[in-house]
Amino acid sequence: MSDERADLPHDARSVDDIVLRGADAIDALRALLARGPAAVLTGAGCSTESGIPDYRGEGTRRRARNPVQHRAVLHEAEARQRYWARSTVGWPRFAAAVPNPAHHALAALEAQGCLTGIITQNVDGLHRAAGSRQVVELHGALANVRCLACGTRETRRALQVRLEQDNPGFLTRDDVMLADGDAELPEAATAGFRVPACLSCRGTLKPDVVFFGDSVPRDVVDAARGLLERAASLMVVGSSLAVYSGLRFVRWAHARGCPVAIVNLGPTRGDPLATLLVDGRAGVLLPALCLAVHGRPDEHGRPDEHGRPAVPLSRR
Ligand code: NAD
């Protein structure tokens, strides 16, 4: 099985790159959307303003990481014990996250016909929570758990109750939440952790996500590609593109002459293939883009001439 989630080398933005910020960036993005609906590819950076850390952003890049590996979870009891112990601590804060202005702006842009849909590498479900309809979750969703033996599904929320009951006192730990609903735990803390089993057959449970070292299912890639094929451009938001499963869409778009805009804090692996590089926070830039695209008041609650939304984006 190919390792689609393995890290690729990561270069800095070159001095020749033209990186736009502020009003210039909004104008350029608006011009891109004027060509026709865009497909959007989002990554962990789209959710940092919801309080979920990314992997390779400023401040997280240098932190020691030890992401769970697909093969280990399948074949090693200790790896499963480590995963569920860390997830038990990380889940409550992850599950409590709510969409931020970037998610709401993308949902509003889709409702206004400016997007074919969203291809997301995130597993937090925040695009759907914000009201986006065409969402392809490349790496699945942490909210669902599946038995590897019999396929029975359970919600992660229900499983958390069992995890806490079986491991009393575990949640009182004061640990740091990491990306992916994970948490930093000392090795010794996970040793006595009781791992949950399937309620139907006592089989091995796995969250319905693509771990590092696994591949994105073919039908999911095809659905994502469908959004891209119907689009006039690709807009990447908050992803280092260090992972091939996301980078491939930038390569596809570039290969078929489809312009690529990258909205990100800092350089990405896709920068050499981009038509437009925008440096800034998604939660600031995307609402501004949304207002710029529909800068007239109308009966659908679009913004007035001062850029004030007649209806808050979150209620659309
Ligand atoms: P990444 O951590 O590699 O890159 C995130 C990028 O976003 C960084 O370059 C960072 O500087 C930028 N960024 C951070 N905050 C931003 C903001 N407010 N506005 C604009 N840019 C911002 O993330 P990735 O490329 O998505 O790869 C990480 C992998 O880990 C993904 O495959 C994903 O499945 C998983 N992951 C998911 C979540 C989640 O579900 N929320 C969180 C962390 C990691």
Residues whose N, C-alpha, C, O or C-beta is under 5 A from the ligand:
A	BS01	NAD	G43 A44 G45 S47 T48 E49 I52 P53 D54 Y55 R56 G57 E58 Q121 N122 V123 D124 H139 A179 D180 G238 S239 S240 L241 A242 V243 V263 N264 L265 G266 P267 G280 R281 A282 G283
